[in-house]
Structure formats: structure tokens, C-alpha cells
Amino acid sequence: MTPARISPQRLRQRMEHLGTIGRGDSGGISRPPFSPAHVEAVRLVAQMMREAGLDPGVDEFGNLIGLGAGGDGPVLLAGSHLDTVPDGGMFDGGLGVVAAVEAAQTLRDAGRRLRHRLAVIAFADEEGHAFDIGTLSSRALVGEIPRSRLETLRDRSGQSLNEYLRARAHGLPVARVPEHAAAYVELHVEQGPVLERMGRAVAAVDSITGILRTTLTFEGRAAHAGTTPMTARADALVGAAELVVAMRELALQHKDRAVGTVGRLSVYPGATNVIPGRVDLSVEARSPGEHELDDLRVAVEQRAQRIAGQEGLRLTVGSWDRSPPVPMDPGVRDAVVQALQTCGQPSLTLPSWAGHDAGVLARYIPSGMIFVASTAGLSHSPREHTPWETAAIGAQVLLETLLILDSAKDATRRLPVAYASQ
Ligand SMILES: [Zn+2]
């Protein structure tokens, strides 16, 4: 049998070509979903799909789908997203799409016939930048965002999502993601420094982080910053500052299993010569573990109460928004681990600290992820990079994972695709 070996040169050429689309003066990529740059990227990747023997089309939610040859049996899905944050990097999302196309083309060129039909998917809006909903396109696909809500969405320029979808500016035929799917595999850049620090190129992902968010308000007494003695103050910002420091301490108690951030402070009245009377803080904690999230929620509230008591402040805790951790399918994770070994890479599993489309699909079909190292841990930055050799290893791991899943016994489940019936 001809070995199915990814071509590192072709992978790099295709990535560099894709990386010219939406590139600004800083070297960063700006491809908001449905923008002219995004449409151009969709067209380019559709062309790559044709070269790989995949039949490209775009579904009613704007997702590009390249269907491989084969019957009506369950599909093996692989892919990622083509949108970027403003001034982002060329690897976030794009690498997962191009690697999936490469895997399909390499398998076809090697004459490997799979039992499953292969389908590559490039989600339109993962970053959530345009319409303020993360993983918008994958959640729309599975019906998690009601049509009535989709119809009201407008981006910053005032253009409605519906208008974009109806315009079909890419000129590609209508396609649908088949509803019977054996698995979804997404290769993605790690976007953090863990792999690089370990001296590793690739890892299997075992879960996608859970996220806890709320807003806290400390209220004290706004007063003259000169005439009010230090001992007679109720300074809301002093309390907020103590909580910022406490967030770090509370997250660190869980070692590498949790992170915590205060990303936004609003200080009122916000004048140089007035003691802050009120501060609103955003609080975010992430962990791949349910237990850690529960623990952090209690600990943050208790600490905030204690600070309020000590500083003479009134505390209000907003409602907590909690998205639970999403475990990756053990079968897909094990297939990735086995693929790592096939590619001569040490076994390694890591959690993902960022959300991904795989986290959405995992609620319905067996799903998994492959992480490749990010240079200096940078992402959402013009300086985002993954060494080309590492990218090629990742693509080979993806290919081997697809082969392993293809030979595994099917536990096919239905993806509840929310297409309008025709
Ligand atoms: Zn991404």
C-alpha cells in the first residue's frame, strides 16, 4: 500500500496563500465572517477542496463544506473555521481547515479508499466578533440558536446576518452537512505556551474548558480626595484591587487546573480628586473540571464578602453565567493518541483553555481535537505562528486519526442539522 504522507511543502504553500487574504499593514489577518476577505478565503479553500477531490458548497448558515466521494453512509467530518479576530493570526482556524483538505487529498492520492465518506468543514463564524456570539455558525448548524434570533442579528456596520447569508457572495452551490456523522476531528493551534514549554509539537485534547462569568459591584462613599482622612474612607476601588489580587491567588490554588481574570473595571465617578464610590468588575474563571468551577465560584464570593466587610463596602454579586466543561469523546481522543504514536510522537493529552467548534459538535457526535504548538504561546496576534514542520506533523496526525476512526466500529449518531426543509 502506498504510504499516505502529507506534503509539508503543499501544506505550507496553501497556508501562505490563505494567509495573504485579509492581511493588513501590521501583518495581522482581519477576516470578519462574511466580509469580502472571508468570501475570498471561502473561494480559495473551495478551489483547494476541488483539487483534493472534494465537492465544495456552502450551507445556509455560511459554512463551507467539501464532500468526498462515497455513498450515503455516515461521514467523517474534519475541519475548523475561516474567520479571524481583527488583526489576528493566519493559523487560528485556517490551519485546521487546510490540514483537513491536505489529509483528504493525501488519502486520495495514495489510493486509500475509506469506508466512510470524508467531509471537510470550514465554519464561517467561530470567533463571535461580528455578532457577539461565539461559535455562531456551528451552534446555528445544530439548531442551538433559534432562527428568530439569527434573523435579528446585525454586525457593527448594521448589515444583517440574513442579508449576508442570502447574498451568497461566494457564488458556490448550496450544500448541507450530512446528518449522519461518525465523528468530528478538529486540528487547531494551541494558542498557549504549554506544548512549546514541554518541547512537544502535538497533543490530543481531552476536554474543552468550562467558563464561569459574573459582574461584581463594590459600593463605598464617593468623597473629596483631599479632605477625607485615610481612616474615614470607604474606597470601592481599594476593595476591587484586593479582589483582583485575590483572583490570582484563588486560581493558583488549583495549580494548572484553573485560571482567573478580572478583565474589566469600571470606576465611578472616575475623577482624579474623588474617592471612587463604586466599581463594577468582570470576573472570569476557567477550568476543565466541574469541581474546580464550583469551588472557584464559592471562593470568589466569600472572598469578595470578606473584603467588603473589611473595607466598609456594599457588595452586589450579579448572576453567574456558567458554560460547563466539554469532555472530548474518549474514542476520538484515544484515536488521536494512537495516531501520535504512529507518527513517532509521545502520547500527550491537554485540556483546551479556549472554546472551539468541536465543543459544540461534541454535544451530539463523537468529537475530538488535535493541538499543535504555538510559537511563544501567541494567538489572536499578528505574531501568531506555528513552525511549518510542526504544522505538517499535526496534519499527518489528523490523517492517521481519520484512518483509525474509519476502521473503528461505528457508533454513528445524528447531528441535529437545523436546515430549512426543502
Ligand atoms: Zn480558532
Boltz pocket constraint, residues with backbone or C-beta under 6 A from the ligand:
constraints:
  - pocket:
      binder: B
      contacts: [[A, 81], [A, 92], [A, 93], [A, 126], [A, 188], [A, 355]]
      max_distance: 6.0
